[in-house]
Amino acid sequence: MKYVDEFRQSKVLTRQLTELRQSVTQRWVIMDVCGGQTHAFLRYGLEGALDDVLELIHGPGCPVCVTPAETIGDAMELTLNHHVTLASFGDMLRVPGATGSLLQARARGADVRIVYSPMDAVQLAVRNPAREVVFFGVGFETTAPATALALLQARQLGLTNFSVLDHHVRVEPAMRAILQLPNCRVQGFLAAGHVCTVTGFAHYEELVRGFQVPIVVTGFEPVDLLSGLSECVRLLEQKTPALENRYSRSARPTGNARAQQLLDEVFQVATIPWRGFGRIAEGGLRLRAEFQSFDARVRFSLESAVSDHDGECQSGLVLSGQIKPPQCPLFGNACTPDQPRGAPMVSSEGACAAYFRYAQTVEASSE
Ligand code: SF4
């Protein structure tokens, strides 16, 4: 398949791995920022194959994982107390909040539906004019434009029974927050290529200059990942922190102007809470005042109760790269994908789920 097969060729991968291993003089600590990259590193056995020469750690690049318990609490309140039809992506249903998960709410009779795009939620509202339909919209800058489009469509259709509980987050402020942690160990970043396709990546220059950390825009196939890693290692070895793009088939410095225009029209930058991080300055998007009538928080007078419901779950440490999932005492025994104790074990992009699923790959590759 074009654009896939050529990025998975074993001959190319073997050569890349050999060259990369030869170029390393110390065990650099490099963080990928995207859950898709985390899963690919583990799925293809790359982390295990490099573990003796590089330490790969994984950042907060899973939107379901970083959605805080209080936002899940808001969603629960909407379904259980305001009796709305709540439309959400599937992974969100299993994430535990302070009063349970949306899946449990559904078992108690709440009307919670799985949708595959925000437009499906708009269609639900069109087909059910007597029902209040709320779309639970989470995700990075990659999914926020689709939520923006849905809102514009709802406004054009004159819908009065549709609103959005939004928790869209921005990647760059989270990278900054990680670099500002007193015990930050990150020496280089692989930036998420798909996010850069929307936002561009020129704005990362400030992080590179301010923190003297190399950032390499990287894709998701194994050849992409090793290409990004090699470039990051080259910059670290030469002590020349810089911003480089190894995903040029998709990402440009200024990104996708149309998608950015959509985001600007509907959202404004806001300081919002992240699971495991607390509030991150400019870490997310909230609806502009012009779209207040579509804002579920306003329409249903939600007052998010601040919650630190993570309990024994160490998702904050996992999401900021301070520990790897197997270092959590609950990993693989009290916490599994069937019985998740925290969001990173639920989500298809969560680091704990990736380690659980591909643990044998890691062990086999590192032997
Ligand atoms: S293994 Fe489970 S309890 Fe531990 S950090 Fe991951 S999700 Fe949380």
Boltz pocket constraint, residues with backbone or C-beta under 6 A from the ligand:
constraints:
  - pocket:
      binder: B
      contacts: [[A, 312], [A, 313], [A, 314], [A, 315], [A, 318], [A, 325], [A, 328], [A, 329], [A, 330], [A, 331], [A, 332], [A, 335], [A, 336], [A, 340], [A, 341], [A, 342], [A, 343], [A, 344], [A, 345], [A, 346], [A, 352]]
      max_distance: 6.0
